[in-house]
Amino acid sequence: MLAAYRDDTFFLSRALPVLVALAAIYGLLSLLSIPINAVVLAIVLMVVFCLIKIPVAVSLVSAALLGGMHAQMAFPDILQVLNDNLLSGAQVGMTYIMVGAFAVALSRSGVLDWVAQKMARSLNRESVHVRKQVKWMLFILFIVASLLSQNLIPVHIAFIPVLIPPLLGLMNRLQMDRRAIACILACGISASYLLLPFGFGAIYLNEILLENFNTVGAASGFVATASMAPKAMFFPVMGILAGMLVAVFITYRKPRIYTESPKQETATSTDQENIEIGIQPLIFTALAVIVVLLFQMYFDSLFIGAMIGFMILGFSGIYRWRAQDDVFTQGVRLMAEIAVIITIASSFGAVLTATGDIDPLVASAAQMLGDNKLFGAVMMLVVGLFITIGFGDSFASVPILAPIYIPLCVALGFSPLATLAMLGASAALGDAGSPASTLTLGATAGLNADGQHDHIKDSVIPTFFHANIGMLLFTLVAVVWLLG
């Protein structure tokens, strides 16, 4: 153990100097009596802790404690806020675990293995044209799966750890850069729920964005209908998709070499036994998917829908009845880390709110705006980006931003449609690119199945730049010149 510690120079060469520098900067600002916003401090600390390889869950709790203490909150009060909000986060976390169990059961149908084998065998033809064809088939598969996961088959990010690992060997042979795949997954999922009013999109656009807009905007005479939400979010979503295209065609288009494990070599071998799929598994798989969709649409319970879907697949004979515990356990393992981080992220966001420094952060930005539409839009988007990175959840950011942003947009002369776009985009900025976001966590869960994909360097940073910069630029153009 001691030898291993001595060989690992990362802590001494990188992590420790960063921590010392942070402490020095904080001390200097305190000595100079320069005010530090507790929300800004907590979010910066959380991001930095993640960058120096501290686990995301530990980073969230540590940053919440330090941010709360900076805001003069008593330590027992901080712990109370953390504990009180674990319950709401745990509800979402348990839903992800059940969805993970359903996804593992779904994978037992053999459909994904069959697709991977067919693609791998076509790759064995020594033809550059065929290899490019397979590569673009994979890109299209990931895009379609990302879009459907929020609307038609609302399993959110649970499909990623099921779909991606069987295809890693094939991706390795094609030398596909996994950072491009992370951007496709994050941008595709974001675009789907931000634009299409079905499944998770119906929750974000209708139940959260429109509800908060109409409630707060009523005092200013602003009223929005259900048809306005997709129109308002069209340009921000086009920015996300533009960022995805930049990642695929420019930033990460060059080949990247990964080590192929013996298991992956076997999976892509032509000598592997041919996989056949029967009619019965296909029928029961389709039935299970339909049940999950119906429960999400009509009963607003993805948890129960996923549970019944899991039971249908168990009765179907796709896998042994005695293997149910094993399948469920695999689902728990699949989503456990994500569920834990989501649970803690809920408490982290609650501590940020309890500090009382969110309103001053937004208000200080408002004081700098004057009557300049462009500058005002930039400041609102940047503040929204910063807040959402801390929460890791665009759904939770809308209620925080609405009471400040809507009156501010009215004062600057924005139209109702431009205001709706500003609010929706500001809350969504940072969802792709936050270390605690389900989008980046899901991408890492699938792409790091063989230990060759780093959460921060290969998921968080690439998705942050490609999803957020495009969205920010397109939103600016839309709200200032096209919709304003």
N, C-alpha and C positions, 0 to 999 in steps of 0.2 A: 504493500500500500504506500509506504514512504517513497519507494523508488518511482512508483507511478505518479505520485504527487510532484516529485522533482522533475520528471520528464514533461509534465504538463506545464508549459510556460505561459499559457494563455492568461491565467489569473494574474501572474506577476507582471507580464509585459503589457497586457491590455486592460483587463478588468480593474485591477487595483489602481492604476493611474487615472482611469476614468472616474472612479469613485472618489479619489482624493481631489481631483479637479472639480467635481460637483460640489463637494463639501467646501472647498476653498471659495468657489463662486458664490455659494449661498452665504457663507460667512462675510464675504466682502460686501455683498448687497445689503446685508443686515447692518453692518457697521456704518455704511453710508446712508442708512435709513431709506433705502429705495424699496417701495412696496412690491411684494411678490404675490401675485394672485394664486390662491391655494389650488384652484382647478388647473391652472397652467403648470404649477409645480408638480402636482400629482401625475398629470399626463406625461410631462417630460420625463419624470423619474420612471414611470412605467415603461415607456419606450426604451429609455437607456438601459434599464435593468434587463429587458428582453434582448437588447443588442449585445450585452456582455454575457449572454448565455444563461442567465437566471431563468428557471422555468416560468412560463407565463402566469400560472396560478399564483406562484410565490411573488412574482413581480406585482401582480394586481393587489394583493393583500398588503405588501410592503409599501407600495406607493400610496395606497388608501390611508394607511396608518400615519405616514409621514405628512401627507397633505392635510389630514384632519388635525394633527397636532400643530401644524403651521397655522391653521385657521383658529387656534386657541380652543379647540374642542377638547374636553376632558377625555382621557384615554378610555375610561369605562363607557362614555357616551359613543365613542367611535366603535367600540366592540358591540355595543347595543345595536347601532345602525347596521353594522355588518351582519349580525345574527338575525335581526328582524327581517332583512331582505333576502336571506338565503332561501326562505320558503318559496317566494315567487320565482326565483331563479331555478330552484330545484324542480318546480313543476315543468318548466321548459326543458330542463336537463333530462328528466324522466321520459318526456316525450321523445327526445332524441335517442335515448337508449332503446325505447320500444321500436322506433323507426329503424334503428340499427339492427335489431333482432329480425324485423320483417325483411330488411334488405339482405341479410345473410340467408334467410330462408328462401328469398327470391333467387339468390344466386345458385341455390342447390338445383334449380330447374335445368341448369346446364346451358342456358342460352348464351351467357357471356363467354363461357369456355368454347362453345361452338363457334361464336363470332371470332374469337381470338385465334382459334385453330385455322379457320378458313382464310383469315388474313395472313397468318404466318406461312401457310402453304403457298399462297399466291406470291409471297415475298421470295420464295426459294427459286423462282424463275430469275435467271441472271439477266435482268433488264432494268435499266435506269428508269424507263418509262413506268414499268410495273411498280417499282419502289416508290416513285413519286405518287402514283395512283393510290397505293396503300396508305401513304403518309397523309394525303388529303382526305381519304376516307376516315382516318382516325380523327383528324381535325373536325370534320363534319359531324362525326359521331359524338364528340365531346360537346360541340355547340348545341346540337339537337337535344342531347341529354340534359344539358344545363338549362335550356329553355323549358323543357317539359317538366323538370323537377320542381318548378315553382307553381305550375298551373295545372296541366293535365294529370300528371302523376306527382302529387305534392309530397315528395319525400325529402324536400329541401336538399341538404348536402349529404344525406346518408347514401346516395347512390355512388359517391366518389370513391370511398374505400372499398366498394364492391366492384365497381366497373374498372377502375384503373389498375390494381395489382395484377390481374391476369394478362394485361396488355403491356406491362413494363418490359418484359423480355423482347417483345416485338418492337417497342419504342427504342430500346437499346440498340437493336440491330439496325434500325433506321437512323440512329444517332440524333433523335429528336431532342431538342432542348426542353427540359421539363418546366423551365420558367415560362416558356410560351404556353404550355398546357395550363399552368397555374393562372395565367392571365385570361385564357379562354374560359376557364371554369368560373373565375370570379366575375369577369365582365358579363358572361352569358347569364349567370344567375341574377346579377344586379339588374341587367337590362330587362329580364323577364318580369320580375316583380315590380319594377318601377314603371312599366309601360302597359302590361297586359292585366286588365282588371278581373283576373280569375285566380282562385286558390290563394296563395300568399299575396299575390298582386291585389286581390280584392280587399284583403286586410289592410295593406299599406295605403292604397289609393283611396278607398271608400271609408273604411272604419277609422283610420287614423288621420290621414292627410286632410280629406274633405271635412271630417267631423271637427277637427281642431280649427281649420280655416273658417268654417261657417260660424263656429261658436265665438271665436275671437273677432272675426271680421264683421260680425253683425253690428257692432258699435260704430264701425266706419262705413256701413252700408255695402259691404262686400258680401256677395253670395255666389257660391260656386255649385254647379251641378255635376253629376257623375260623369257626364260626357266631357267636361272641361279638364278633368285630371289627366287622362292620357294625352290630350293636346298639350297641356302645360309641360308634361314630362318628356315629350317627344325629342326636343333638342338636347336636353341633358343626356338622354339615353343614346342619342346619336354620337355624343362626345365619348361615351363609354365604349361604344362599338368602334369608333375611330381609334381609340387607344388600343383596343384588342388587335385591330388590323396592323397597327404600327409594331406591336410586339411580335406578331407572327411573321410579317413580311420584312421587317427592318431589324429591330433590336435583337431578336433571338432566332434569326433565320439560319445562322451558320450551324453546322453539325457540332454536337457536344458528345464526348465519349463518356460512357458509363461502364462500370464493371458488370458483366453478366454472370449471375449465379448459376450453379449447376441445375437448379430447379427451373430457372428461366430458360436455360438452353434446352432442357427436356420439353418444356411447354411449347417451344417453337420448332421442335424437330419434326421432320417428315416421317420419322419412324414411330412417332407417337400413335397409339391406337385411335382409330377414327371415332369421333364423337357423334352420336346420333340422338335426336330429340324426338320423343313420342308425342302423340296427339294429347294424351291425358295431362302431362305436365304443362303443355301450352294452354289448355283450357283452364286448368286450375290457376295458373299464373295470371291469366287475363282476368279471371273472376276475382282474385285477391286484389289486383290493382284497381279494378272497378269499385270494390267495396271500400278501399282506402279513399278513393276519390269522392265517393258518395258521402262518407262520414265527414270528410273535410268540408264539402260544399253545403250539406243540409243540416248537419248536427254540430259543426264547428268543433270537432274532436278528432284531431289527428292521432292522439294517443289511443283511443278506443278503436279507431279505424285500423291502425297499424297492428293492434293486438288481435283483432278479428281476422285481418289478412294473414297474420302469422299462424293462427289456428286453422284457417282454410288450407294453407299450404301443408300444415302438419297432417290434416286428414286426407290430403290428396295422394299420399304415398310417394311424393317426390323424394323424401328421405325417410329413414326408419322412424317409427313412432318412438322408439327408445332413445333416439338421438335428439329429441326435442330440447332436453336440458343443455346438451352440447351446443346446439344451434343458437339457443338463447344466450348462453354464456359467451359465444363468439361475438354475438351482437353487442353485448355489454362491453367486451374488450374493444370492439371496433369504435364505439362512441363514448367510452368512459372518460377519456381525457377531455374531449370536447364538452361533454355534459358537466364535468367538474369546473372547467373554465367558464362556461356560460353561467353556471350557478354563482361563481365568485364575481363574475363581471357585473351581475345584477347588484350585488352589494357594493362593488366599487363605484358604480354609477350613483347609488344612493348616498354614499359618503360625499361624492362631489356635490350633490344637491344640498346635503346637510351643512356643508361648509358655508353656504350662503354667498359664495363667490361667483356663481354662474351669472347672476343678474348684473353685478358690477362689471364682469368681463364683457358682456354684450353691450351694456350701457356706455362703457368707456370707448368701445368701438363706435357707437352711435354718435358720441360727442365729436369724433374726428371727421364725421362725414360731411357736415354742412348740407348743401343742396346739390352736391355733385352725384349724379346718378351712377356713373361708371365707378367712381371711387367707393361709393356706398355699396354697390353690388359686390365689388372685390372684397371689401371688409366683411360683409355679411357672409360671403361664401367661405372666406378663410376662417372666421370664427366658428362657423358651422362645421367645417372640416376638423378643426381642433377638438371641438366638443365630441363629435361622433367618433373620432379615433379613441377617445377615452372611454366612451360607452361601448364601442364595438358593435353598435346596433342602431341602425337608422330609425327603426320603429320607436325606440325610446327617446330619440332626439327631437322628434316633431313636437310633442307637448311642451318641451323646454323652450324651443325657439319661437313657437307661434305667438305667444303673448308679447314678445319684443319685436319680432321681425315684421309682423303685419302692420302695426301702427307706424313703424319706421318706413316701410314701403309706401304707405299712404302719404306720409309726409314728403317723401321724395318724388311722388307723382307717378308711381308705377300703376299699371292697370291691374284689375283683378287676376287676369290670366298670368301676367308677368309675376305678380306676387305669389300666386300658387306655385309657379315654376321655381321661384326663388326659395320658397319654404321647402318644397319637396326635394330640390337639389341640395340645399344646404344641409338638410338632415341626412341625406344619403351619402354625401361626400365623406370619405374616410371609412365607410363600412368595408369597402374593398381596400385593404391596406392596413387595417388595425391588427395588432398582434392578437387581440382577443376576439376578433370577428369570426363568426362561423364560416365565412367564405374562405379566409386564409387557413383556418384550422382544418376545414374539410379538405382543401387542396393538399395540405401537408400530410394528412392522414392517408390519402391515397398514393401520392407521389413518393412518399418516404417509406413505403412498405419494405424496401430493401436497404434502407438506411443511407441513401445517396441524395437526399433532398432536404436542405436546411430550411427550417420554418421561417426564420427572419430573412436570410439572404436570398432564398429562392422562391419564397411565397409572398412575404409581407412587402419587401422593398419593390419587387417587380410589379405587383398588383397595385401598390400605392401610386407609383408614378404613371402607369399606363391607364388605369381606370380614372384616377382623380384629376389629372392634368387635362385630359380631353374633356371630361365632364365640366370642369371649371370654365374652360375657354368657351365651349359651346353654350353654356348657360349664360355667360356674360353677354355674348353676342345676342342671344335670344331675348333676355330680359331688358337689355338697354336699347336695342335697335329694332328687333322684330316684334316682340310682344308688348314692350313698354309704351 
